[in-house]
Amino acid sequence: MCKYYQRIEHNYDQEAIHHFRVEYKKLRAFLRLLSAASEHGKIKIPSSLNHVYQKAGAVRDLQLHIETIKGNTSSSHSPVNYIRRVRRKLAAAKKELAKTMQHDVLPQSQKKIEKKIKEILKDATIENFVSEKMSEIACLLRHKIIRDTDLHSVRKSLKDIIYIALMFKKDLSLPFPVNGWDAEREKYLTGIATELGCFQDSCISLAHLKNDQRSAAEPGDSNVIADIYRAQSRLKRQQKRLLIRDALTLITVTSDRHH
């Protein structure tokens, strides 16, 4: 996490922001696991580090949004004025991120977290944690109408499981102590989580476009923005249909492994 933090401080590198946020989510998933074994309540990430994560997310969302706009237009039909407006938002978001990135955020957060970790993990705790997450996923996917927010919650639960499994494999060099866990299952769940991530990116970009349509757009940009919005809406509907199909498969696979 430290090396990505430094790269963000240096030039707001898009990939560094992405990897920093992944490391943050891995830590958050691990602390959720520890919290499940603790009798002392939830072990949370310190607010100073959480603020960096939130502000970095706003920067990344705008960076991806600009890429989406460029990917949906040719250079001759690019909504130049609109992109300038989004870039101004991005510049403001970077300033907000810079305010949160104090030099002592990471070391102080590490000290606070280590102080709170008092329990030794047991295999049964990990099994229960994964089982509860999969039950939450199954419950969400059994809704008669699966909302965008349901799919976002499914992704968060899946990522919690995947990040902890990766910590065992890469950081601890230990097998993930969960019944039925293997490379095939990890690959399958990671694939669905990746699809859900692409869907979430589409939702975020559409939200930006929807908000910007309401404000006064430059005359030359309005039609282009509307075309991009329609194209992104079609893409999002296609993604959702495929995700729901895969979600039903996920329920079946999960049920089979529990019997």
Buried (B, 14 or more C-beta within 10 A) or exposed (E): BEEBBEBBBEEBBBEBBBBBBBBBBBBBBBBBBBBBBBEEEEBBBBEBBBBBBBBBBBBBBBBBBBEBBEEBBEEEEBBBEBBEBBEEBBEEBBEBBBEBBEEEBBEBBBEBBEEBBEBEBEEEBBBBBBBEBBEBBBEBBEEEEBEBEBBBBBBBBBBBBBBBBBBBBEEEEEEBBBEEBEEEBBEBBBEBBEBBBEBBBBBBBBEBBEEBEEEEBBEEBBEBBEBBBEBBBEBBEEBBEEBEEBBEEBBEBBEEEEE
